[in-house]
Amino acid sequence: MVALDRVFFELAGFFSYTFFAQFPITRDFPWANLLLFAAGGICLVVGLFRAFGNARAYRGKIFGPILSTLAILIFGLFSYVLFYELRQVPPSTGAPRVGQKAPEFTLSDQDGRDVSLRDLRSKSKAVALIFYRGFW
């Protein structure tokens, strides 16, 4: 049971990214997650030394290396996705900038009717566009 609580830091570092991603300071660089991974790594190293140093008391010669390997794989997956895969997303160079007018387009509304940006602008002074990800 001693090794399981040390893997908790690694799992917390992995799964807490979705929480920390809502704040710009932790979304741009995941320092809070990396601190959790570092704490988990230190605890795992200390736990391995205890398990192999006093094997009769801790009985961790089997679970210690298995959970350490699992923790390293979790950290590797996190690092690969965050520092490599997410950097492969192409930049949105053609997207309108803040304050710039959006280009003309026509989309279907929820009833299947075509709605153009020109029609919406003729009815009011400003138009707020909200795009929802997903499909229904």
N, CA, C and O atoms as a GROMACS GRO file, in nm:
protein
  544
    1MET      N    1   0.081  -0.120   0.000
    1MET     CA    2   0.000   0.000   0.000
    1MET      C    3   0.085   0.126   0.000
    1MET      O    4   0.039   0.232  -0.042
    2VAL      N    5   0.208   0.115   0.046
    2VAL     CA    6   0.295   0.231   0.053
    2VAL      C    7   0.324   0.285  -0.087
    2VAL      O    8   0.328   0.407  -0.106
    3ALA      N    9   0.346   0.198  -0.184
    3ALA     CA   10   0.379   0.241  -0.320
    3ALA      C   11   0.259   0.303  -0.390
    3ALA      O   12   0.277   0.389  -0.477
    4LEU      N   13   0.139   0.262  -0.356
    4LEU     CA   14   0.021   0.315  -0.423
    4LEU      C   15   0.000   0.463  -0.396
    4LEU      O   16  -0.041   0.538  -0.485
    5ASP      N   17   0.027   0.506  -0.273
    5ASP     CA   18   0.007   0.648  -0.244
    5ASP      C   19   0.112   0.734  -0.312
    5ASP      O   20   0.089   0.854  -0.333
    6ARG      N   21   0.224   0.677  -0.348
    6ARG     CA   22   0.326   0.754  -0.420
    6ARG      C   23   0.290   0.769  -0.567
    6ARG      O   24   0.327   0.869  -0.630
    7VAL      N   25   0.221   0.674  -0.623
    7VAL     CA   26   0.176   0.684  -0.762
    7VAL      C   27   0.063   0.786  -0.774
    7VAL      O   28   0.036   0.837  -0.882
    8PHE      N   29  -0.002   0.815  -0.662
    8PHE     CA   30  -0.109   0.915  -0.662
    8PHE      C   31  -0.060   1.049  -0.717
    8PHE      O   32  -0.133   1.113  -0.793
    9PHE      N   33   0.060   1.092  -0.682
    9PHE     CA   34   0.114   1.218  -0.733
    9PHE      C   35   0.126   1.215  -0.885
    9PHE      O   36   0.096   1.313  -0.953
   10GLU      N   37   0.171   1.103  -0.938
   10GLU     CA   38   0.186   1.090  -1.083
   10GLU      C   39   0.050   1.096  -1.152
   10GLU      O   40   0.034   1.163  -1.253
   11LEU      N   41  -0.047   1.026  -1.096
   11LEU     CA   42  -0.182   1.028  -1.154
   11LEU      C   43  -0.245   1.167  -1.140
   11LEU      O   44  -0.315   1.213  -1.230
   12ALA      N   45  -0.220   1.232  -1.027
   12ALA     CA   46  -0.273   1.368  -1.008
   12ALA      C   47  -0.210   1.464  -1.108
   12ALA      O   48  -0.279   1.551  -1.161
   13GLY      N   49  -0.081   1.449  -1.134
   13GLY     CA   50  -0.016   1.534  -1.233
   13GLY      C   51  -0.072   1.513  -1.372
   13GLY      O   52  -0.082   1.608  -1.450
   14PHE      N   53  -0.109   1.391  -1.403
   14PHE     CA   54  -0.163   1.358  -1.536
   14PHE      C   55  -0.306   1.408  -1.552
   14PHE      O   56  -0.337   1.476  -1.650
   15PHE      N   57  -0.391   1.375  -1.457
   15PHE     CA   58  -0.534   1.405  -1.472
   15PHE      C   59  -0.571   1.547  -1.432
   15PHE      O   60  -0.679   1.594  -1.469
   16SER      N   61  -0.487   1.617  -1.357
   16SER     CA   62  -0.521   1.753  -1.316
   16SER      C   63  -0.496   1.855  -1.426
   16SER      O   64  -0.530   1.973  -1.409
   17TYR      N   65  -0.438   1.814  -1.537
   17TYR     CA   66  -0.415   1.911  -1.646
   17TYR      C   67  -0.546   1.969  -1.697
   17TYR      O   68  -0.551   2.086  -1.734
   18THR      N   69  -0.651   1.889  -1.701
   18THR     CA   70  -0.779   1.941  -1.749
   18THR      C   71  -0.832   2.051  -1.657
   18THR      O   72  -0.900   2.143  -1.703
   19PHE      N   73  -0.802   2.042  -1.528
   19PHE     CA   74  -0.842   2.149  -1.435
   19PHE      C   75  -0.754   2.272  -1.454
   19PHE      O   76  -0.804   2.384  -1.463
   20PHE      N   77  -0.622   2.251  -1.459
   20PHE     CA   78  -0.530   2.364  -1.468
   20PHE      C   79  -0.533   2.430  -1.606
   20PHE      O   80  -0.485   2.543  -1.619
   21ALA      N   81  -0.585   2.365  -1.707
   21ALA     CA   82  -0.588   2.422  -1.842
   21ALA      C   83  -0.684   2.539  -1.855
   21ALA      O   84  -0.678   2.612  -1.953
   22GLN      N   85  -0.772   2.558  -1.759
   22GLN     CA   86  -0.866   2.668  -1.768
   22GLN      C   87  -0.804   2.801  -1.724
   22GLN      O   88  -0.865   2.907  -1.744
   23PHE      N   89  -0.685   2.798  -1.665
   23PHE     CA   90  -0.617   2.919  -1.622
   23PHE      C   91  -0.498   2.945  -1.715
   23PHE      O   92  -0.417   2.855  -1.736
   24PRO      N   93  -0.486   3.065  -1.771
   24PRO     CA   94  -0.378   3.091  -1.867
   24PRO      C   95  -0.238   3.068  -1.810
   24PRO      O   96  -0.149   3.025  -1.883
   25ILE      N   97  -0.217   3.096  -1.683
   25ILE     CA   98  -0.083   3.083  -1.626
   25ILE      C   99  -0.038   2.937  -1.618
   25ILE      O  100   0.082   2.909  -1.626
   26THR      N  101  -0.130   2.844  -1.604
   26THR     CA  102  -0.094   2.703  -1.600
   26THR      C  103  -0.125   2.630  -1.731
   26THR      O  104  -0.084   2.516  -1.749
   27ARG      N  105  -0.197   2.696  -1.822
   27ARG     CA  106  -0.224   2.635  -1.951
   27ARG      C  107  -0.106   2.654  -2.046
   27ARG      O  108  -0.070   2.563  -2.120
   28ASP      N  109  -0.047   2.773  -2.043
   28ASP     CA  110   0.063   2.802  -2.135
   28ASP      C  111   0.186   2.718  -2.106
   28ASP      O  112   0.253   2.671  -2.198
   29PHE      N  113   0.217   2.698  -1.980
   29PHE     CA  114   0.324   2.606  -1.941
   29PHE      C  115   0.275   2.532  -1.817
   29PHE      O  116   0.243   2.597  -1.717
   30PRO      N  117   0.268   2.400  -1.819
   30PRO     CA  118   0.206   2.324  -1.710
   30PRO      C  119   0.297   2.305  -1.589
   30PRO      O  120   0.331   2.192  -1.554
   31TRP      N  121   0.338   2.415  -1.526
   31TRP     CA  122   0.432   2.404  -1.415
   31TRP      C  123   0.370   2.334  -1.295
   31TRP      O  124   0.440   2.262  -1.224
   32ALA      N  125   0.241   2.352  -1.271
   32ALA     CA  126   0.178   2.285  -1.157
   32ALA      C  127   0.178   2.134  -1.177
   32ALA      O  128   0.202   2.058  -1.082
   33ASN      N  129   0.151   2.090  -1.298
   33ASN     CA  130   0.153   1.946  -1.327
   33ASN      C  131   0.294   1.890  -1.316
   33ASN      O  132   0.313   1.780  -1.264
   34LEU      N  133   0.391   1.965  -1.364
   34LEU     CA  134   0.529   1.918  -1.356
   34LEU      C  135   0.576   1.911  -1.211
   34LEU      O  136   0.656   1.824  -1.176
   35LEU      N  137   0.527   2.002  -1.126
   35LEU     CA  138   0.559   1.994  -0.982
   35LEU      C  139   0.499   1.868  -0.920
   35LEU      O  140   0.562   1.803  -0.837
   36LEU      N  141   0.378   1.834  -0.960
   36LEU     CA  142   0.317   1.710  -0.910
   36LEU      C  143   0.395   1.588  -0.957
   36LEU      O  144   0.415   1.493  -0.881
   37PHE      N  145   0.438   1.590  -1.082
   37PHE     CA  146   0.520   1.479  -1.133
   37PHE      C  147   0.653   1.471  -1.059
   37PHE      O  148   0.700   1.362  -1.028
   38ALA      N  149   0.714   1.586  -1.030
   38ALA     CA  150   0.841   1.586  -0.958
   38ALA      C  151   0.823   1.532  -0.817
   38ALA      O  152   0.905   1.454  -0.769
   39ALA      N  153   0.715   1.574  -0.750
   39ALA     CA  154   0.689   1.522  -0.615
   39ALA      C  155   0.666   1.371  -0.619
   39ALA      O  156   0.714   1.298  -0.533
   40GLY      N  157   0.592   1.325  -0.718
   40GLY     CA  158   0.570   1.182  -0.733
   40GLY      C  159   0.697   1.106  -0.762
   40GLY      O  160   0.718   0.997  -0.710
   41GLY      N  161   0.783   1.164  -0.846
   41GLY     CA  162   0.910   1.099  -0.878
   41GLY      C  163   1.001   1.088  -0.757
   41GLY      O  164   1.065   0.985  -0.735
   42ILE      N  165   1.007   1.195  -0.678
   42ILE     CA  166   1.089   1.191  -0.555
   42ILE      C  167   1.034   1.088  -0.458
   42ILE      O  168   1.110   1.010  -0.400
   43CYS      N  169   0.903   1.086  -0.441
   43CYS     CA  170   0.843   0.987  -0.350
   43CYS      C  171   0.865   0.844  -0.400
   43CYS      O  172   0.887   0.754  -0.319
   44LEU      N  173   0.860   0.824  -0.530
   44LEU     CA  174   0.883   0.689  -0.583
   44LEU      C  175   1.027   0.645  -0.563
   44LEU      O  176   1.052   0.529  -0.531
   45VAL      N  177   1.122   0.735  -0.581
   45VAL     CA  178   1.263   0.700  -0.559
   45VAL      C  179   1.287   0.667  -0.412
   45VAL      O  180   1.354   0.569  -0.380
   46VAL      N  181   1.233   0.750  -0.323
   46VAL     CA  182   1.246   0.722  -0.180
   46VAL      C  183   1.180   0.590  -0.145
   46VAL      O  184   1.234   0.511  -0.067
   47GLY      N  185   1.064   0.564  -0.202
   47GLY     CA  186   0.994   0.439  -0.176
   47GLY      C  187   1.070   0.317  -0.226
   47GLY      O  188   1.070   0.213  -0.161
   48LEU      N  189   1.135   0.330  -0.341
   48LEU     CA  190   1.215   0.218  -0.393
   48LEU      C  191   1.335   0.190  -0.304
   48LEU      O  192   1.367   0.074  -0.278
   49PHE      N  193   1.400   0.296  -0.256
   49PHE     CA  194   1.513   0.274  -0.165
   49PHE      C  195   1.467   0.207  -0.036
   49PHE      O  196   1.536   0.120   0.018
   50ARG      N  197   1.351   0.248   0.015
   50ARG     CA  198   1.298   0.183   0.136
   50ARG      C  199   1.261   0.038   0.109
   50ARG      O  200   1.289  -0.050   0.191
   51ALA      N  201   1.199   0.013  -0.005
   51ALA     CA  202   1.153  -0.123  -0.036
   51ALA      C  203   1.270  -0.219  -0.051
   51ALA      O  204   1.263  -0.332  -0.003
   52PHE      N  205   1.375  -0.176  -0.117
   52PHE     CA  206   1.489  -0.265  -0.136
   52PHE      C  207   1.584  -0.262  -0.017
   52PHE      O  208   1.660  -0.357   0.003
   53GLY      N  209   1.580  -0.157   0.062
   53GLY     CA  210   1.667  -0.149   0.179
   53GLY      C  211   1.616  -0.232   0.295
   53GLY      O  212   1.694  -0.297   0.365
   54ASN      N  213   1.486  -0.231   0.316
   54ASN     CA  214   1.425  -0.305   0.426
   54ASN      C  215   1.309  -0.387   0.368
   54ASN      O  216   1.192  -0.354   0.388
   55ALA      N  217   1.344  -0.491   0.296
   55ALA     CA  218   1.244  -0.568   0.220
   55ALA      C  219   1.143  -0.639   0.308
   55ALA      O  220   1.028  -0.657   0.269
   56ARG      N  221   1.184  -0.680   0.426
   56ARG     CA  222   1.089  -0.752   0.513
   56ARG      C  223   0.981  -0.660   0.569
   56ARG      O  224   0.867  -0.702   0.586
   57ALA      N  225   1.016  -0.538   0.595
   57ALA     CA  226   0.918  -0.445   0.652
   57ALA      C  227   0.824  -0.389   0.545
   57ALA      O  228   0.706  -0.370   0.570
   58TYR      N  229   0.877  -0.362   0.426
   58TYR     CA  230   0.797  -0.295   0.324
   58TYR      C  231   0.741  -0.387   0.216
   58TYR      O  232   0.638  -0.354   0.156
   59ARG      N  233   0.803  -0.497   0.191
   59ARG     CA  234   0.758  -0.594   0.090
   59ARG      C  235   0.729  -0.527  -0.044
   59ARG      O  236   0.624  -0.551  -0.105
   60GLY      N  237   0.819  -0.444  -0.090
   60GLY     CA  238   0.794  -0.368  -0.211
   60GLY      C  239   0.882  -0.405  -0.327
   60GLY      O  240   0.892  -0.329  -0.423
   61LYS      N  241   0.945  -0.520  -0.321
   61LYS     CA  242   1.035  -0.555  -0.430
   61LYS      C  243   0.960  -0.590  -0.559
   61LYS      O  244   1.019  -0.587  -0.667
   62ILE      N  245   0.834  -0.621  -0.549
   62ILE     CA  246   0.756  -0.653  -0.669
   62ILE      C  247   0.676  -0.531  -0.715
   62ILE      O  248   0.685  -0.490  -0.831
   63PHE      N  249   0.598  -0.472  -0.623
   63PHE     CA  250   0.514  -0.360  -0.662
   63PHE      C  251   0.591  -0.232  -0.685
   63PHE      O  252   0.549  -0.149  -0.766
   64GLY      N  253   0.701  -0.212  -0.617
   64GLY     CA  254   0.780  -0.090  -0.633
   64GLY      C  255   0.827  -0.067  -0.775
   64GLY      O  256   0.798   0.038  -0.832
   65PRO      N  257   0.898  -0.162  -0.835
   65PRO     CA  258   0.941  -0.141  -0.974
   65PRO      C  259   0.825  -0.136  -1.074
   65PRO      O  260   0.832  -0.063  -1.173
   66ILE      N  261   0.721  -0.213  -1.049
   66ILE     CA  262   0.606  -0.212  -1.141
   66ILE      C  263   0.539  -0.074  -1.140
   66ILE      O  264   0.510  -0.018  -1.245
   67LEU      N  265   0.515  -0.021  -1.020
   67LEU     CA  266   0.450   0.109  -1.011
   67LEU      C  267   0.543   0.222  -1.056
   67LEU      O  268   0.496   0.322  -1.109
   68SER      N  269   0.672   0.206  -1.035
   68SER     CA  270   0.767   0.307  -1.084
   68SER      C  271   0.768   0.310  -1.236
   68SER      O  272   0.771   0.417  -1.297
   69THR      N  273   0.764   0.194  -1.298
   69THR     CA  274   0.758   0.187  -1.445
   69THR      C  275   0.628   0.248  -1.495
   69THR      O  276   0.627   0.320  -1.595
   70LEU      N  277   0.518   0.220  -1.426
   70LEU     CA  278   0.390   0.279  -1.463
   70LEU      C  279   0.396   0.431  -1.451
   70LEU      O  280   0.345   0.502  -1.539
   71ALA      N  281   0.456   0.482  -1.345
   71ALA     CA  282   0.467   0.627  -1.326
   71ALA      C  283   0.553   0.690  -1.435
   71ALA      O  284   0.520   0.798  -1.484
   72ILE      N  285   0.661   0.625  -1.473
   72ILE     CA  286   0.747   0.678  -1.580
   72ILE      C  287   0.672   0.678  -1.713
   72ILE      O  288   0.686   0.772  -1.791
   73LEU      N  289   0.593   0.576  -1.739
   73LEU     CA  290   0.514   0.572  -1.862
   73LEU      C  291   0.407   0.682  -1.864
   73LEU      O  292   0.383   0.743  -1.968
   74ILE      N  293   0.344   0.706  -1.750
   74ILE     CA  294   0.244   0.813  -1.741
   74ILE      C  295   0.309   0.948  -1.768
   74ILE      O  296   0.256   1.029  -1.844
   75PHE      N  297   0.424   0.972  -1.706
   75PHE     CA  298   0.495   1.098  -1.728
   75PHE      C  299   0.541   1.110  -1.874
   75PHE      O  300   0.534   1.218  -1.932
   76GLY      N  301   0.587   1.002  -1.931
   76GLY     CA  302   0.629   1.003  -2.071
   76GLY      C  303   0.514   1.035  -2.165
   76GLY      O  304   0.530   1.113  -2.259
   77LEU      N  305   0.398   0.975  -2.141
   77LEU     CA  306   0.280   1.002  -2.223
   77LEU      C  307   0.238   1.148  -2.210
   77LEU      O  308   0.207   1.214  -2.310
   78PHE      N  309   0.236   1.199  -2.088
   78PHE     CA  310   0.200   1.339  -2.063
   78PHE      C  311   0.296   1.432  -2.138
   78PHE      O  312   0.252   1.525  -2.205
   79SER      N  313   0.424   1.406  -2.126
   79SER     CA  314   0.524   1.492  -2.190
   79SER      C  315   0.514   1.484  -2.342
   79SER      O  316   0.524   1.586  -2.410
   80TYR      N  317   0.494   1.365  -2.395
   80TYR     CA  318   0.483   1.348  -2.540
   80TYR      C  319   0.363   1.425  -2.595
   80TYR      O  320   0.376   1.498  -2.694
   81VAL      N  321   0.249   1.409  -2.532
   81VAL     CA  322   0.128   1.476  -2.581
   81VAL      C  323   0.141   1.627  -2.566
   81VAL      O  324   0.108   1.701  -2.659
   82LEU      N  325   0.187   1.673  -2.452
   82LEU     CA  326   0.188   1.816  -2.425
   82LEU      C  327   0.300   1.890  -2.498
   82LEU      O  328   0.277   1.998  -2.552
   83PHE      N  329   0.418   1.833  -2.500
   83PHE     CA  330   0.531   1.906  -2.556
   83PHE      C  331   0.560   1.873  -2.702
   83PHE      O  332   0.637   1.944  -2.767
   84TYR      N  333   0.500   1.768  -2.756
   84TYR     CA  334   0.524   1.736  -2.896
   84TYR      C  335   0.395   1.742  -2.978
   84TYR      O  336   0.386   1.820  -3.074
   85GLU      N  337   0.297   1.662  -2.942
   85GLU     CA  338   0.174   1.652  -3.023
   85GLU      C  339   0.100   1.785  -3.030
   85GLU      O  340   0.054   1.825  -3.138
   86LEU      N  341   0.086   1.854  -2.919
   86LEU     CA  342   0.011   1.980  -2.921
   86LEU      C  343   0.086   2.090  -2.994
   86LEU      O  344   0.025   2.189  -3.035
   87ARG      N  345   0.215   2.077  -3.010
   87ARG     CA  346   0.293   2.175  -3.086
   87ARG      C  347   0.282   2.151  -3.237
   87ARG      O  348   0.326   2.235  -3.316
   88GLN      N  349   0.224   2.038  -3.278
   88GLN     CA  350   0.209   2.007  -3.419
   88GLN      C  351   0.082   2.068  -3.479
   88GLN      O  352   0.061   2.058  -3.600
   89VAL      N  353  -0.001   2.130  -3.398
   89VAL     CA  354  -0.124   2.193  -3.447
   89VAL      C  355  -0.084   2.315  -3.530
   89VAL      O  356  -0.007   2.399  -3.482
   90PRO      N  357  -0.133   2.326  -3.652
   90PRO     CA  358  -0.092   2.440  -3.736
   90PRO      C  359  -0.148   2.572  -3.682
   90PRO      O  360  -0.256   2.574  -3.622
   91PRO      N  361  -0.076   2.681  -3.702
   91PRO     CA  362  -0.125   2.811  -3.654
   91PRO      C  363  -0.243   2.857  -3.737
   91PRO      O  364  -0.256   2.823  -3.855
   92SER      N  365  -0.329   2.935  -3.677
   92SER     CA  366  -0.447   2.987  -3.746
   92SER      C  367  -0.413   3.122  -3.808
   92SER      O  368  -0.457   3.227  -3.760
   93THR      N  369  -0.335   3.119  -3.914
   93THR     CA  370  -0.289   3.244  -3.976
   93THR      C  371  -0.400   3.317  -4.049
   93THR      O  372  -0.393   3.440  -4.062
   94GLY      N  373  -0.501   3.247  -4.097
   94GLY     CA  374  -0.609   3.311  -4.171
   94GLY      C  375  -0.724   3.358  -4.084
   94GLY      O  376  -0.821   3.414  -4.135
   95ALA      N  377  -0.716   3.337  -3.954
   95ALA     CA  378  -0.825   3.375  -3.865
   95ALA      C  379  -0.827   3.526  -3.846
   95ALA      O  380  -0.722   3.590  -3.843
   96PRO      N  381  -0.947   3.585  -3.833
   96PRO     CA  382  -0.954   3.730  -3.810
   96PRO      C  383  -0.895   3.765  -3.673
   96PRO      O  384  -0.908   3.689  -3.577
   97ARG      N  385  -0.833   3.880  -3.665
   97ARG     CA  386  -0.774   3.929  -3.540
   97ARG      C  387  -0.881   4.003  -3.460
   97ARG      O  388  -0.990   4.031  -3.511
   98VAL      N  389  -0.850   4.034  -3.337
   98VAL     CA  390  -0.942   4.107  -3.251
   98VAL      C  391  -0.967   4.245  -3.312
   98VAL      O  392  -0.873   4.317  -3.345
   99GLY      N  393  -1.094   4.280  -3.326
   99GLY     CA  394  -1.131   4.409  -3.383
   99GLY      C  395  -1.146   4.408  -3.534
   99GLY      O  396  -1.202   4.502  -3.591
  100GLN      N  397  -1.099   4.305  -3.600
  100GLN     CA  398  -1.108   4.295  -3.745
  100GLN      C  399  -1.244   4.236  -3.782
  100GLN      O  400  -1.296   4.150  -3.711
  101LYS      N  401  -1.302   4.283  -3.893
  101LYS     CA  402  -1.432   4.231  -3.935
  101LYS      C  403  -1.417   4.090  -3.990
  101LYS      O  404  -1.319   4.058  -4.058
  102ALA      N  405  -1.514   4.007  -3.959
  102ALA     CA  406  -1.514   3.868  -4.008
  102ALA      C  407  -1.549   3.866  -4.156
  102ALA      O  408  -1.627   3.950  -4.201
  103PRO      N  409  -1.494   3.774  -4.232
  103PRO     CA  410  -1.529   3.764  -4.375
  103PRO      C  411  -1.672   3.715  -4.391
  103PRO      O  412  -1.728   3.651  -4.302
  104GLU      N  413  -1.729   3.745  -4.506
  104GLU     CA  414  -1.867   3.702  -4.534
  104GLU      C  415  -1.875   3.550  -4.543
  104GLU      O  416  -1.787   3.484  -4.599
  105PHE      N  417  -1.983   3.496  -4.486
  105PHE     CA  418  -2.006   3.352  -4.493
  105PHE      C  419  -2.154   3.325  -4.476
  105PHE      O  420  -2.230   3.411  -4.430
  106THR      N  421  -2.195   3.205  -4.512
  106THR     CA  422  -2.333   3.160  -4.497
  106THR      C  423  -2.332   3.024  -4.430
  106THR      O  424  -2.260   2.933  -4.472
  107LEU      N  425  -2.413   3.010  -4.326
  107LEU     CA  426  -2.424   2.884  -4.252
  107LEU      C  427  -2.571   2.846  -4.237
  107LEU      O  428  -2.660   2.930  -4.256
  108SER      N  429  -2.595   2.723  -4.204
  108SER     CA  430  -2.731   2.677  -4.177
  108SER      C  431  -2.759   2.691  -4.028
  108SER      O  432  -2.674   2.661  -3.945
  109ASP      N  433  -2.880   2.738  -3.997
  109ASP     CA  434  -2.916   2.747  -3.856
  109ASP      C  435  -2.976   2.615  -3.810
  109ASP      O  436  -2.975   2.517  -3.884
  110GLN      N  437  -3.028   2.612  -3.687
  110GLN     CA  438  -3.079   2.486  -3.632
  110GLN      C  439  -3.204   2.435  -3.704
  110GLN      O  440  -3.239   2.318  -3.691
  111ASP      N  441  -3.270   2.523  -3.780
  111ASP     CA  442  -3.388   2.481  -3.856
  111ASP      C  443  -3.355   2.445  -4.000
  111ASP      O  444  -3.444   2.408  -4.076
  112GLY      N  445  -3.228   2.456  -4.039
  112GLY     CA  446  -3.187   2.422  -4.174
  112GLY      C  447  -3.191   2.537  -4.272
  112GLY      O  448  -3.159   2.517  -4.390
  113ARG      N  449  -3.229   2.658  -4.229
  113ARG     CA  450  -3.233   2.774  -4.317
  113ARG      C  451  -3.094   2.836  -4.327
  113ARG      O  452  -3.018   2.835  -4.230
  114ASP      N  453  -3.061   2.889  -4.443
  114ASP     CA  454  -2.932   2.956  -4.462
  114ASP      C  455  -2.936   3.094  -4.400
  114ASP      O  456  -3.030   3.171  -4.422
  115VAL      N  457  -2.834   3.126  -4.324
  115VAL     CA  458  -2.820   3.257  -4.261
  115VAL      C  459  -2.682   3.310  -4.297
  115VAL      O  460  -2.581   3.242  -4.276
  116SER      N  461  -2.679   3.431  -4.353
  116SER     CA  462  -2.549   3.489  -4.390
  116SER      C  463  -2.513   3.599  -4.291
  116SER      O  464  -2.600   3.656  -4.224
  117LEU      N  465  -2.388   3.628  -4.284
  117LEU     CA  466  -2.341   3.734  -4.196
  117LEU      C  467  -2.394   3.869  -4.242
  117LEU      O  468  -2.423   3.956  -4.160
  118ARG      N  469  -2.408   3.887  -4.372
  118ARG     CA  470  -2.461   4.013  -4.426
  118ARG      C  471  -2.605   4.035  -4.379
  118ARG      O  472  -2.641   4.148  -4.345
  119ASP      N  473  -2.688   3.929  -4.375
  119ASP     CA  474  -2.826   3.942  -4.328
  119ASP      C  475  -2.829   3.983  -4.181
  119ASP      O  476  -2.910   4.066  -4.140
  120LEU      N  477  -2.742   3.924  -4.102
  120LEU     CA  478  -2.740   3.957  -3.960
  120LEU      C  479  -2.692   4.099  -3.935
  120LEU      O  480  -2.742   4.167  -3.846
  121ARG      N  481  -2.595   4.144  -4.013
  121ARG     CA  482  -2.544   4.281  -3.997
  121ARG      C  483  -2.648   4.385  -4.039
  121ARG      O  484  -2.650   4.495  -3.983
  122SER      N  485  -2.733   4.353  -4.135
  122SER     CA  486  -2.832   4.450  -4.180
  122SER      C  487  -2.940   4.473  -4.074
  122SER      O  488  -3.002   4.579  -4.072
  123LYS      N  489  -2.963   4.375  -3.988
  123LYS     CA  490  -3.067   4.387  -3.886
  123LYS      C  491  -3.018   4.460  -3.761
  123LYS      O  492  -3.099   4.522  -3.691
  124SER      N  493  -2.890   4.455  -3.733
  124SER     CA  494  -2.839   4.520  -3.612
  124SER      C  495  -2.700   4.580  -3.639
  124SER      O  496  -2.641   4.557  -3.744
  125LYS      N  497  -2.653   4.655  -3.542
  125LYS     CA  498  -2.525   4.722  -3.557
  125LYS      C  499  -2.407   4.628  -3.537
  125LYS      O  500  -2.303   4.644  -3.601
  126ALA      N  501  -2.422   4.531  -3.450
  126ALA     CA  502  -2.314   4.438  -3.420
  126ALA      C  503  -2.368   4.295  -3.417
  126ALA      O  504  -2.487   4.273  -3.394
  127VAL      N  505  -2.280   4.201  -3.439
  127VAL     CA  506  -2.317   4.060  -3.439
  127VAL      C  507  -2.218   3.985  -3.350
  127VAL      O  508  -2.097   4.001  -3.364
  128ALA      N  509  -2.269   3.905  -3.260
  128ALA     CA  510  -2.184   3.819  -3.176
  128ALA      C  511  -2.199   3.676  -3.226
  128ALA      O  512  -2.309   3.621  -3.229
  129LEU      N  513  -2.088   3.616  -3.264
  129LEU     CA  514  -2.090   3.478  -3.313
  129LEU      C  515  -2.037   3.387  -3.205
  129LEU      O  516  -1.931   3.411  -3.147
  130ILE      N  517  -2.111   3.282  -3.178
  130ILE     CA  518  -2.069   3.182  -3.080
  130ILE      C  519  -2.065   3.048  -3.150
  130ILE      O  520  -2.166   3.001  -3.203
  131PHE      N  521  -1.948   2.987  -3.151
  131PHE     CA  522  -1.932   2.857  -3.216
  131PHE      C  523  -1.919   2.750  -3.108
  131PHE      O  524  -1.833   2.759  -3.020
  132TYR      N  525  -2.004   2.651  -3.115
  132TYR     CA  526  -1.998   2.540  -3.022
  132TYR      C  527  -1.928   2.423  -3.090
  132TYR      O  528  -1.958   2.389  -3.204
  133ARG      N  529  -1.836   2.364  -3.019
  133ARG     CA  530  -1.770   2.245  -3.072
  133ARG      C  531  -1.860   2.125  -3.049
  133ARG      O  532  -1.930   2.116  -2.948
  134GLY      N  533  -1.858   2.035  -3.141
  134GLY     CA  534  -1.935   1.914  -3.124
  134GLY      C  535  -2.042   1.902  -3.231
  134GLY      O  536  -2.049   1.981  -3.325
  135PHE      N  537  -2.122   1.803  -3.213
  135PHE     CA  538  -2.228   1.778  -3.308
  135PHE      C  539  -2.347   1.724  -3.231
  135PHE      O  540  -2.332   1.660  -3.127
  136TRP      N  541  -2.462   1.750  -3.283
  136TRP     CA  542  -2.579   1.703  -3.215
  136TRP      C  543  -2.659   1.619  -3.310
  136TRP      O  544  -2.764   1.567  -3.273
   0.00000   0.00000   0.00000
